[in-house]
């Protein structure tokens, strides 16, 4: 009798998370793409534009830890479904904005609604994947972000250009997101044994390595509540926040940079955004597979992760430092694409909660880490708006991003992973 082949439902589950990440970022970047048009319609100053772009992250950051606690209590399936439906509603409601204040309020509620998504993905990473697969799981989950930004850039830009109304485009995006929420409820489950399509061989593959992994986590967590020392947690928070400032800086102000500093029209902005963030998507996948392959070859997980993330930081530092000296818009787009490619190796940060925290704390730790990224998302749009308002020069913004790269590198190098993380 031949042995039954293991099913691959765990990758189907992460395919759903990937799709949610794509739509998540399409909805987020829609305002950035439309901002040059909206700013003229509502007569918004650069500083006020920065505040509006930042408002998403106010609620997003505040609800990360409460959201993580709710994920650990109620499970990721319920939280992901509710999150998706709610953010679709507020994306659609944004179409009825009458000025800067109402637009700010809808963005605030969009941030509140989206808060549980990625910590829920970290929870699924811990329950659905073996330690040898979590690097890939982390980047599959996170690479939906840059791909969503890439697709959102070109789709939203072309829809606005074709339809002639950013309001109709926002409403369409919101309705599509609401429908995706029902897809999430139908196909996601909190644990593998709850999913009727997972066979015994796949369960064996997942749980055979989980038992050993959990023993090491239980031992390491005896000294701290989170499973690793607090200095490492602080290092992760600083590294993630600095990474987020670069990513969300590109996401929120990138289209305006392309329009004002490089002279692109709305379709040119869409095309350039697509190329830049598509390279980010490829980079995210590349970083995850490189890390997992290093581990398969016997290199310790802590060395593999820190090496890949350090290369990510150094590469983005070089790219942002060179950009101010580049006069050719095409060369600048190519350099931004290289920066996005290596920057998105930072998706590997999502490996840390599943690798280092006890399973009943993964959602909480993921929320804490994502809160740090969200704080970066709060600060960077406002800070870039202030820099532009004072200097009217994007070179100073690029210099600021170079500084963020340095903090990203130092934060990564300071993380001290447990010796059990082999």
N, C-alpha and C positions, 0 to 999 in steps of 0.2 A: 504493500500500500504506500503510495507516494505521499510525502508530507505536503500539507496544504500551504500554499504560498501566502505570506503575510500581506494583508491588505494595506493600502496606503491612505487611509482616511485621514490620518494626522496631517498629511500634506494638503488634502482637500480643505480641512479646517483652516490651515494657514493660508490657503488660497482665498478663502472668504475674508480673513483678516487683511490680507494684501489688498483685496478689492475695496474694503472699507477704508483702508489707508489712502488709496487712490482718490476715492470720492471725497474723503475728508479734506485732502489738500486742494482738490478742485474747488470746493466750496470756500476754503480759506483764501486761496489766491484770487478768487473772483473779484474781491474788493480792490486788491492791489492792481490788477489789470485795468479795472474800471476807474481807478482813482484819478488819473489825469482828466477823464471826462467828468466825473462827479465833482472834482475840485472846482472846475470851471462853472458847473451848474449851480453849486452851493456856495461858491466864492470862498473856498477854504484856504487858509494860509498854510505854509509848510509845517509850522508848529502844530496847528490843529489837525492836519492830516496825520501827523505822527501820533497824536493822542488817540485819534480814531482807530488807526491801525494797531495801536497798542492795546486798546480796550478789550479786544478778544482775550488777551492773556491775563487780564485782571482776575476775571472769574475762573479762567482755566487754571491759573496758579493756586488760587484760594481753595479750589475744590479737589486738588490732587490728593491730598492726604485723606480728607473725608471720603473721596471717591474710592481710594485704595482700601479703606476700612470696609466700605460697603461691598466692594468686590470680594474681599475675603469672607464676608458674612453671607452674601446672597448669590455669589457666583458670577462669572464673567458673562454667561449667556444672557441673563436678565439685564445686566448693566449695559452690555453692548447694544442690545435691541432698543432699550429705552433711550439710550444716548443717541443712536442713529435717527430714530423717529423725531426726537426733540430738535436735534440740530437741523434736520431737514425743514421743520416748521419755521424756525427762526431765520434760516437762509431765505425762505420764501417771503417771510414777513418783511425782510429788508427791502424788498421791491417797493414797499409802500412808504419808504422814508421820505420826509419832507425837508430835511435839513441835516446839519451836522450832528445835532443832539439825538434825533431819532435814529440816525444811522449808527451812532455810538452805542445806543442802548441795544439795538439788534445784534451788534457785534459782541457786546458783553454777554448776552444770553446765548449766543452761538458758542462762545468760549466755555460757558458753564455746561452746556449740553455735551460738548465734545470731550470734556475732561476725563471720563472713565475709559475711553477707547484703548489707548496704548498701555496703561497699567493692566487692563484686562488681557491684552495680548501677552504681556509678561507673565501673567498668571497661567494662561494657556500654554505658554512655553514651558513652564515648570511641570505642568500636569500631563501634557501630551507628548513631549519629546524627551529622548534620552540625552544625557550630558554631551554625547558626541555629535548631537544634531542641533544643539541649541544656538550655535553660532549662525547656522543657516536659518533657523527659525527666527532669530532676532532680526536678521537683515531682510528676510522675506516680509516680515511684518513692517519693518521701517522703510524699506525701499519703495513701498506704495506711496510714501510721502513725496519724494522727489519726482516719481512718475506722475503722481497727481498734479504736482506743480507744473510739470512739462506739458501734460495733456490739457490741464486747466488753462495754461498760458495761451496755447494755440486755439483751443475750443472756445473759451470765453471771449478771446479777442475777436475771432472770426464771427462768432454769433452776434456780438455787439455791432461789429461792422456791417453784417448782413441784415440783421433785424432793425438796427438803428436805435435800440433801446436797451440800456443795461438793466432796467427794471424787469422786463420780460425774461431776460436771460437768468436773472437771479431767481425768479419764480419757477422757471423750468428746472433749474438745478435743485431747488428745494424739494419739489415734488418727486423728482427721481430719487433723492436721498431717502425720503419717507418710505418709498416702495422697497428700497434696499433693506430697511429695518426689518420688514417682514421676512425677507430672505434670510437674514441673520437668525431670526427666531426658529425658522424651519430647519436650518442645517447645522447650527452650532450646538455643542453640548459641553458641559463643564469638565467632564472627565471622559477618557476613552471608553470605559465600560458602560457608560450611559448611551453611547452611540450604537444603534442597532447594526450598522454596517461594518463595524470593527470586528475582525475575526480573532480567533484565539491566538494565532501566530503573531499578529500585530500587537496584541496585548502583552504577549510574552516578550516581544522585542522591546517594548516600552518599559515594562515594569521590571524586567530582569536587571537592568542597569539602574533603575530608580532605587531599588532597595539598598544597594551599596552606596549610592549617592546620598540617600537620606541619612544613613548612618554617619557619614562624615559630616553632614550638615548638623545633625543633632549634637555631635561631639563639639564642633566648632562653635555652636551657638550656646554652649553651656556658660561661656564667659560673658557673652553679650546677648541682648535681646534680638539683634538683627542678624547675627551669624558672622559678622566680621567687625574689626575694630572701628571705632568712631573716627579716627584720623583718616582711614580709608574712605569712610562715608563722606567726610568733608571734602576730601580730594575728588571723589566722584562728583559731588555737587558743583564744585568749582569748574572741573573739566567739562561737565555737561552744560553748565550755564554759559561758559565761553563758547563752546561748540554751537549752542542754540543762538547766541548773538550773531554768529556768522551766517548760520542757515536762515534764521528768520529775518536777518538783515537783508539777505538776498531776496527772500520771499516777499517781504513787505515793500522795500524800497527799490528792488532790482528793476521793476518795470519803469519807475520814474527816472532811475539812472539811465536806462536805455533811451528814454525819450528826451531827457534834458541834456545829458552829458554826451550822448552818442548820436542823437538826432533821428531816432527811429520813429516811424508812424505806428498806429495801433496794430496793423498786421505785422510789421517788422518786430514790434515788441513781442507779439505772440510767437513768431518764428524763433526769435533769439531765446526767449524763455523756454520754449520747447527743447531746443538743442542743449541749453545749459543744464536743465534739470533731468533730461534724459541721460546725459552723462553722469549726473548724480545717481540716478537709478542703477546704472551699470556699475558705478563705483561701489554702491552699497552691497550689491550682490557679490562683486569681486572680493571685497574685504571679508565678507562672511565665509566664502568658500576658501580663501587663502588661510584664514584662521583655523577652520575645521581641518583642512588638509595638513597644516602644521601639527595639530594635535594628533591626527592619525599617524603621523610619522614619528611620534614619540616625544615631541616637544611639549613641555608643560603648558597647560592652559594659560597660566599667568604670564609666561614669557611670550606666548603667541599673541594674546590679546594686547599686551602693552606694546609689543613691537609693531604690530599693524597700526594701532592707534597713534603711536609716536610718528610713524612715517606719514600718516594722515595729517597730523599737525604741522610737520615740517614742510610738506608739500603745499599746503594752503598758505603758510607764511610766505613762502617764496612767490607764489602766484599773486597774492594781494600786494606784496611789496613791489612787484614789477609793473602792475597795472597802470599806475599814474604816468609812467614813462611811455606808454603806448598810445600813439595817435591814430592808428588805423582801427576803425570800429570792428572790422572782421577779426583782426589779431586780438583785440580786446575780448571779443566773444569767445574766441578759442581759449584764451587764458582763463576766463571765467568758467568755461566748461571743464578745464583741467582742475581748477580749484574745486568745483562742485564734485567731480569724480573722486578726488581724494578726501574731501570733506565728509562725504557720505560713508566713508569707512567708519565714521563715528557712530553708525548704527549699531556697532558692536557693543556700545554701552548698555544696550538692552539685554546683553548676556549676563550682566552682573547680578540683577535681582534673582534670576532663576538659578544661577550658579552658586551664589553665596548665601542666600537667605533661606531659612526654614520655609517649607511649602505653605504653612499657614500665615506667613508674613510677606510673601512675595508681592501680593497686591499692594500692601502698605509701603514696602521698600521701593517698588516701582513708582508709586505715587510720589514719594519723597524725591526720588531722582527726577521725575518728570516735572515736579514743582520747580526744581532748580532751573530746568530748561525753560519753563514757563516764565520765571522771573527774568531770565535773559530775553524772552520774547516781549515782556512788558517794557523793559528798559530800552532795548535797541531801537524800536521805531521812534520813540520820543527823543532819544539821544541823537539819532541821525537827523531828525527834524530840527533840533536845536543847532547842530553843527552846520546844517545847510542854511538855516535862518541867519546865522551869524557870519558864515564865511562865503556862502553861495558857491562852494567848491567841493565836488565829490572826491577830490584827492585826499582831503582830510578824513573823509568817511572810510576810504580804503586803508589809510594809515591806522585808523581805529580798529578795523578788522584784522590788520596785521598784529596789533597788540593782543586781540582776542586769541589769535593763533598761539601766541606765546603762553598765555594762561592755560589754554587747552593742552598744550604739550606738558607743562609743569604739573597740572592736575593729574594727567594720565600717569606720568612717571612716579607720582607720589602715592599711588594706590598700592597698598600692601595686601596682596591676596593670600589666603590661607595656604599652607603647604599641602593641605589635602586636595587642593584644586589642581590635580595633575592632568 
